[in-house]
Each structure stands twice: as C-alpha cells, then as structure tokens.
Amino acid sequence: MSNKLEINTVTVVGANGVMGRNIAAIFASFGNAKVYLVSRSMEKSIEAIEKAYLSVRAESIRNKMIPSDYEHLCECVGKSDLIFEACAEDWNVKEEIHTRIANAAKADGNGKIFCSGTSGLSITGLARLYPLQCRSRFMGMHFFNPPYQMTLCEMTPTKYMDDDKFYFNFMKTYAEKVLYRTVVETADVPAFMGNRIGFQFINESLQMADAYRDNGGIDYIDAVVGPFTGRSMPPLVTADFVGLDVHKAIVENLYENTDDYAHSSFQLPGFTQRLVRDGKTGRKVGAGLYKTVVHDSGRKIYQVYDIAHGFYRERMKYTFPFSEEMVRFLRIGDYEAAFHTLVTNQSQEAKLCCELLLKYIIYSLNAATLLKCGMDAADDVMAAGFHWCPPLALLEAFALAADFEKLCEEHLEPKIVGVINQRKLLDGVKKSRYDYRKFLLAKK
C-alpha cells in the first residue's frame, strides 16, 4: 500500500465468471491497475484472462492481468489496494469467500478497501464478516452486464462507515472519474435500485406471457414491448441474457424481503421455475425462454418455449397494426403521433403495451421515493444499467400525446392510482436529463 490512497493493484475473487473477468478487465483498462484474477483453479483464471482479452482485443489488458487461485489468495490480498468479490449470488458462497478474504487481510486490513459486486444481498451483513477496523472500508460496488456497454455502478454504503465516509466517497469518485461509470448511491435494500425496477418489469412481463400463453406467450409479449417502446433488448430476451437462475434469485429475494404495492409482481411463474429446474437457464447454456437450433444445412432456426404446450417451437413474426404505425411515425421523427397511436389504439396488444409502460414509470418513481434516491437516480439506473428509456424521459414522451395522470386512471388498476395520489408521485416531476428520442427505435 502506498501512503497516498490509490488503486494500483486489485484482486478480483471469482474471476472465472463472466462478470468477474469483465470487471477485472475494467480495472485493468480504465483503472490502469495490475489485477490478480483469483479462481478455484489456475486453469480457470488463465482461461478468464484469455476471454477478457478476446472481448476487448487490448494487449495491455492481458499484460496487466495475473492468474491466481485460492491457494495464493492471502498473497494476492496482501499486495492489493482493493479486493473485489464477484462470486456466485449465493449467501453461503459469499460468506465463505469474505471470511477467507477477511482472514487474509488480518485484523486492521492495512488500509485496504473491500467491495462486493453482489446484485442485492445485504452489504451490511457481508461487512459483519470483517474485523471492526475493516468494516468502514467495506461497500457494495455493483456493475451491470456487460460492463463495457452498461456503465452503471451502484455504490452501497453500510452503517459502519465513518462519519465522513472517506473511503466510500473515494471509491465513488474513483468509479466515476477513473472507471468512467455512471455512479448511483443506493440504500442497502434487496436488489438495490436498478434490479428492483428492471426485474419487476421483466417478471411482470413473464407473468403476462403466462397469462397470454394461448396468444403466443413469450415471443408475443416481447413483440408487444419491442424496441419501439425504448429498450434495446425486449424484456424476456433480457431475462434469457441475464440467466433465468439469476432472475429467479433476484425476484425471490425481492418477494421475500419487500412489501410494496407491487409485491405480487415478484412471484415467479411456474413455467419459469420448471425451466430453471431442468437446467434451461438461458443463453449461457443454449436454451431458456429462447434457443437457437443449427440445422444440418447450417441454417439457424430461432425457437421459443411454448408455455401452453411445454416444448420449443419456431419464433413467430407478429404483426400488430399499432406497432407498425408507431414505427412509421418514429421513422419520420413524429414522436407525438407515435404515442398518440399507442394511447388511442383499442387493440389488446396496444392496451397491454400501454399498461406495462405506465406501470414501469410509476414503479420506478415509487421505488425512487421509497429508497430516497431521487427520481434522477431512477433515470440513471435504467439508462445506464439496462439501456431502457428511463422513466422520466418515457413520461415526457407519453405527455406529448395525452395527460399522463388521466392515462394512468384509464389504464391502471385503482390500487396503483391510489399510490400515485397518496405519494403525490407526479407532483413536481422535473424534466429528464435523458432524451427519449435516443431510446425509441424505429423498428419492431
């Protein structure tokens, strides 16, 4: 450790995972740090370095990343300014790893900083695994996948921070100024802020796919809420990308540990439970909600899980008049006409789309209010963590075509309208820092 607080050497524990190796590459590239990649075996760490290198094609990154294993963890910790944990999202796994890190760091930690990349487990609970003298230097530092494209970094303090939160504020500045992250400080609550909002929307889309299984289910709902609604990736494609097992862990944690008006929206549908049980957890294993089959001829066949029948079928190319018309208007930059089409079209699909988007906006604003993070933070987490049109920006797009409050009264159930009125969610809503036009894509 140098006398001046700097991050020159980093140890990433759990570096063989996708997030672990990609975060290690962020520290090595933007942070210009020497990074020890610690995995269960040296072979896994060497493989992780190669995969990280192939993702960015930067020789300087490969030269800065050093493979290691748990046998040498103590040595790596001793040489590092920052120790970052990126292990499986399982309390027992993290408890074991942080206990080992704490033992390696010794009683005072010698000024080192400790971070967990957990997406929602208790940061304060993990801090308790460290000696008292180290706890003020332990914090949450949640990156989003893939970190080279998604710049959000949720920083979470604990009650053990010093009054001036010196180390925490240093890491916030480091993440923003050195690693070029969009930093949002969040409370130590289940799923923090980004995943609480994002996975509420995704799980509600899964529930809707289940409810409309006879209309097509999964690909039907993804077509209803396509890129023209302000998301680079449809919600259920996103679930497959993240991994259904990860999605399951996040929403079950939220269902068990939160109790807001949308509590039931965190119940995982039975078909998703079955897919996870059968090991069909998404893109990383080749099958989940979607899968790609390569024919003997080399032709790729894109399939989707048919909820109603329990097997995979070819994906449908849905044609919805409302979305066709919205896309036509978006192509000529007439955003008011596009949203007028959405809010006035009486088809089932337009109503479902409108309902989901309005719920997304209201839940985002409500979460920001509950977590006392500010509505700007809700915009930041969705824009930089999911690349979805942020809630305040989407609200502005709706307001081009209709009175937003009246829309909510027409399309949403009374309990949600009650929350809007009780919390005065729409009072004093300010203009978004984001331009909705950048997110609303003129394609289905």
N, C-alpha and C positions, 0 to 999 in steps of 0.2 A: 504493500500500500504506500502511495506517495503522501507527503504532508498535505498537499492540496487535494481537495475532493475531486477526483477524476475517475472516469470509467475507461481504463486502458485494457483491462483483462476481464473476461466474462466466462463463467461456467454455465452452460445450459444443460440441465439434467432432464433426461427423457428426450434426448436429441434425435433419436431414430424415428420419431413420429413426424408426420407431415408438418404440423405446426412447429414442433421443436426445431427441426432442421431449417425451416424457413425463417423463424425468428433468429436463429443463430446467424443466418446469412444477413439479416437486417443489422445486427450488432456489428458484424464484420465489415459490411459495406458502408452503410451510412455512419455507423459509430466508429469505424476505422479501428476496431478493437481486435485483440487476439482472443479467440474464442475456443474454449475446451468443450467438445461435444461428448457428453457422458451418456452411455447407453449400457444395456445389460452385457453387451459383449463388444470387443474392439471391432469385430467384423461389421456389426450393425452401425457403429459410428463412422467407419470408413465408407460404408455404403451411403450413409446420410450425407456426408460431405460431397460425395460424387453427385448425388441427386440435387443437392442445393446448388452445386456448381452448374449442372446442366440446366437448371431453371433460370439462371441469370447470365451464364456464359461469361463470368468475370474471373480471370485467373487470380486476381488479387484476393478474392474471397477464399478461394481454395487454399492459398498460401497462408491465410490468417486463421484457418480453422484446423484444430488439432484433435484427432480422435483419441478417446479415452474410454474407460469403463468404470464400473462401481468399485473395483478393487483399488483404483487410483483416485477415488473421489476426494479423499482427505487432502491429497497433494494438490489437486485442482482447486479446491476451495481455498486452500492456503495461499495460492498465487493470485486469486481473483479479487477484484474490487466489487463485482456484482455476481450474485448467484441467482440464476433464474430457473425456476422449476416449470417444466412443460410436460408433465406426466399425465397418464390417463385420468379422466374426470371421475375419479372414484375416491371417496374419503379414505378408505383403508390404504390404498396405494400412496396417496399423498401424505398421509400420516407417517407411514414408514419412511418415505423419502425425506421429508422435512426433519424427522428425528435424526436421520443419518447426517443430513447437512448441518443441523444444529450441533451435533457431537463433533463433526469435523471442524466447525468454526470455533469451538471452545467457548468458554464462559462469556467473554466480552465481545466476541466476534471481530475484534480488532478493527472496528470502524467499517466493516463490510456492509453492503446493502443486500437484502434478500427480497426476492419477488416471486410471486406465483402467477402463472398465466391462467389460473382457473377461470372458467366461464360463469361461475356462480356459487361455488362453495364458500363457506364463511372464511373471510380473510382474518377476522379476529380469532376464530377458532384455530386456524393454522398458526397464527402468531404465538399462541399459548404453548406451542411445541418448542419454542426457543427460550433460552435463559432470559431473565428480566432485562438484562442490559442490552439485549439484541432486539427486543420487541418494537422499539421505536423506529427501527430500521427495516421492519418487515412490512410489505404492502402488496396490494394486488396490482398487476400490470397486464391487462387483458388485451391481447392483439386479436385481430379478426382475419379470417382466412379468405383468400390468400393475402398475406400482409404486404406484398409488393403492390397489389392493386387496391386493397382496402386499408386506408390509412388510420382508421380509428384505433385509439388506445384508451381504454377505460382505466383510470387510476383510482384505486380504492384505499383510503387510509383506515387505520384502526384506532380504538380508544387509547392505545398505548403510545401514540405519537406524542413527542414533546410539544410544549405549548406553541413553539414557533414552527413546528412541523418541518424542521430544517431539511432532513433527508428526503421527506416526501416532496417538498417543493423543489428540491434539487432534481429529483427524478422526473417530475412533471416538466420542468424546463428542458432537461436532457432529452426526454421523449419528443418534445415539440421542436426544439431548436437543432438538435443533433440528428435524431432519427426521423425527423420530418413527419411526425404523427399528428393527427387531429386529436387533441387530448381533451377528454371529458372526465371531470372528477365525479365519482358516483358514491352513493352510500353503500355500506356493506349489507346488501339485501340480496335475496335469491335472484340469480341471473343478472344482477346489476340493472342497467337500463336498456342497453341495446338489445340483448337477447330477450328481455322481458317483453319489449314491444314487438320485436321481429318474430319471435317464436309464438307469441299469442296470435299474430296474423297467420302464420304458417299452420298452426294447429287448428285454428278456426277454418282454414281452407281445407285441411284434411277432414274435419268433421262435415263440412259442406260436401266434399267429394263422396263421403259415405252416405249422406242424405240423398244425394242425386246420383247414386250408383247406377240407376236404370237409364239415366241420360248419358252415361259415359263415365261418370266418376272422376278419376284423377286427371286425365287429359282434358276433360270437359271443363273442369274448374280452372285449370291452368290457361285454357283458351279464353275463358270469361275474364280473367285478370291477367292479360298479356302485357307486353312491353308498352303498348299504347296507354297503359294506366300509370306508367312511371317506374318501372322496375326492369333492370337489365336481364333478370332471370325470373321466370314465373315462380310463385311460392313453393309449389310442390317439386319442381326441378331443384329449387334451393335445398329443400329437405333431403333430397337424394344426394346432392353435392356435399352437404354437411355430414350426412350419415344418419340413418334412422335411429341407430342406437344412441347417438349423441343427442338427437332431437328428443328421444324418449327420456333420457336422463334429465334434460333441461326442463321439459314440461312437467314431469312427475315431481321434480323439486319445487317448481312453482305451484303446482296443485296442492302439495303438502304444506307449503310454507307461506302462502299468500291467501288473502281472503277479501279481494275487492269485488266489484260488481260483475266482473268477467271471469270469476273463479271457474265456472263450469267449462269455459273455453279451453282450459288446460287439460281436460280429460282426453287421453289418447284413444282414438278409435280402435276397436277390436281388430280390424284388419291390419293396422299398423303394428299392433302387438304381435300378431301372428307372423308377419314378415320378419320382425326382429328375432323372434324365437327360432325361425327357420334359417337364420343367418343371412337373410336377404336385406342387408342394411344400406344398400345404395351403390353409388358409383364406384366406391373403393373396392367392392367385391364383385362388381359386374352385374348386380341385379338388386333392385329395391322396388321403388314405385315404378321405375322405368328400367329397361335393359336393352342392350344392342346385341343382336344376333348377326354373325357374319355367315352368309350363305356360302356353299361350296364354290360358287362362281366369284366370290369376293364381294358381292353386293351386301351392303349393310341393311338390316331390317330393324327399324326402331319400334320397340314394343312397350306396352304399358300394362300394369297389373289391372286386371278386370275385377273389381271388388265384388260385383254381383255373382260372378261365376268362379272366382278363385284361380284363374290362370292368366297367362300373359297373352295379349293379342296385339295386332299392329296398331300403332297410334293413328288416331283419326285426324283428318284435316277438317276442322269445324268451320262453318261459315255462318257468322252471326251478322245480320244486317246492321245492328247498332255499332259493332266494332269496325265493320267495313267502312261505314260512314264516318266514324271518328277518325280513322286512319286517313281517309281522303282529306278531311279538314286539317289534320295535323301536317300533312304534306305541303299545304299551302300556307301554313302558319296561322290558321284561323282557330285559335285555341278556344275562343268564346263559343264558336259554333260547335266545336268538338264536344265541349262539356254540356252545351245545350242539348245535343243529341243524347248524351248519356242520361241526363236527368229527366228528359221528356219521353224517351222511348219506353213503351209499355211491355216489351218482351220480358220473359222470365230471366233471360241472360243479362239484360241491361239492369234489371232490378237487383239481381244478385251482385253484379259488379258494383253498382252504386252502394248497396248495403255494406259490402266488405270494405270499400274505400272509406266510407263515412265512419265505420267502426274503427278502422285503423287510425284515423285522425283523432277521434275522441279518446281512444285508449292511450294514444301517445301523449296527448295533453294531460290526461288524468294521471298517467304514470309520472310525468314530469312534476306535476303538482304534489303527488304523494311523496316522491323522493326528494322534493325541494331542490331539484337540479336546474330549474328554469326551462322554459319552452324552447329556447335556442339550443339547449343541450339535446332535446328530443330530435331537433332537426339534424344536429351534428351526428348523432349516433346512427340515424337511418341513412343519411347521405354517405358518410364515410365508412360505416360498418357493413352496410348491405347494398349500397348503391341503389337505393329506392328513393323515389321522390319524397323528400322529407315532409312531415305532416303540415307544417305551417305553409309551405310552398304549395302543397296539394290543395289546402283550404283556399288559397288565393285563386287557384285555377277553377275550383267549384264556384267561387264567388263571382267569377266572370259571367256565369250563366244564371245564377239563382241566389236567393237569400239562403245562406248556409244554415242558419238556425231553423228555418222553415223546412229545409230539406231533411234535416235530422228528425224533425217531428213527423214528417211524412214517411220516412223510410226505416226508422229505428224503433225498437220496442220501448214502451213507456219507462222502464227502469233506467235505460240509458239516457233518455231525455231528462229524467229526474236527476241523474248525476250531473248532466250539463248545467241544469238550473241551480241545483244545490251548491255545486262547487264554483259556479259562475265561470266555467271554463272558457267561455268565449268573450268574457269581458276584458277589454284591454289587450286582446291578442294583437301583437305587432307584426310588422312585415318581416317575412323570412329573409335571411341573408342569402338564400339559395334561389336560383332562377328555375322555376318549374319547367321552362322550355327545354332545359338541358336534359331532363329526365324523361319527358313524354316522347316516346319514339314512334315514328310513323311507320309502324309495322305491327302485324298481329302476333 
